[in-house]
Amino acid sequence: MSSISAAIAQLGHALGPQVVAQCRSLFGAEQEQIAQALAPVAVDCAYGPDPRQRLDLYREGPISEAPLKPVVLFVHGGGFVLGDKGGQSGWANAHVGRWAAMNGMLGAVMNYRLAPAHMWPSGAEDVAAAVDWLRANSTRFGGDSQRILLVGTSAGSVHLAGFVKLRGNHASLVRGAVLLSGLYGYTSLDERDELYYGPEAAYAQRMPREALAATDLPLLIACAQFDPPRFQAEWAGLLQERLERHGRLPRNHYASAHNHYSLAMHIGTSDRRLADEMLAFFADIA
């Protein structure tokens, strides 16, 4: 077992700011080196009027270089109430955009409006607005607006799933989605999630379970060995319902030796297991 794997195992299934900080310290040296080598090509592109409705773009090579590149939009986590797309001031979350760029794609990393000031379905609406912006504008940055791929973690994964529920034509707007440690409607409401969803009476109606179970959009669904049991149950529940409805499992990944935070944080590092699975998924659909 590597020292990083051992450190993650020692943290167990815990959540919270201290665990986030400890996980970032495990990957910081490697991710900061990458960040210094690849600056964004566009910063704070406005996809809506709110100050949080901004995204950054990353790519390698001149923008005029052909052919057009697939576009990967990353949506960060943060329990619905915090989080930032990072960038020149911090590698976290921006690293997924850089990883996409270093693998021949146009990376986009977005912020979105936060609870409690902005409740359900604001996150899904913001993902939809960001997709609309990329379809209208990504070609200017060398991106293929017809090949948009979505990646979200935790609350970001919830908002991607909400986009699938919100936009009935989602499969014509994007090529596929990677859902990392999300909540889809297979477990009961946690009290802290009421800041986004509101009271429990509305919870089941607002969750994207039915839309995710039914969609023909290609999905890659992942969770981590040290995810809290609720997130593991959500992963297993969605896999089981997809199997029952479609007669086969969707693409999926169980990340051994990772937790709720490291699952996304390690993308782009020397641990390539999830990254390679994502690249293979993207190659099949885009």
Protein Blocks (a to p, Z undefined) as FASTA:
>chain_A
ZZklmmmmmnmmaecjklmmmmmmmmmmmmmmmmmmoccfbehiafbfbfklccdddded
jfklccdddddddddeeehpgccebjjkocghjlmmmmmmmnopacddddddddfkbccf
klmmmmmmmmmmmmmmmmmnopafklccdddehjlmmmmmmmmmmmmmlmmmpgbdcdeh
iaehlaccdfklmmmnopfklmmmmpcklmmmmpmbdcdddddfklcfklmmmmmmmmmm
mmmmnopacdddddehiafklmmmmgoiablklmmmmmmmmmmmZZ
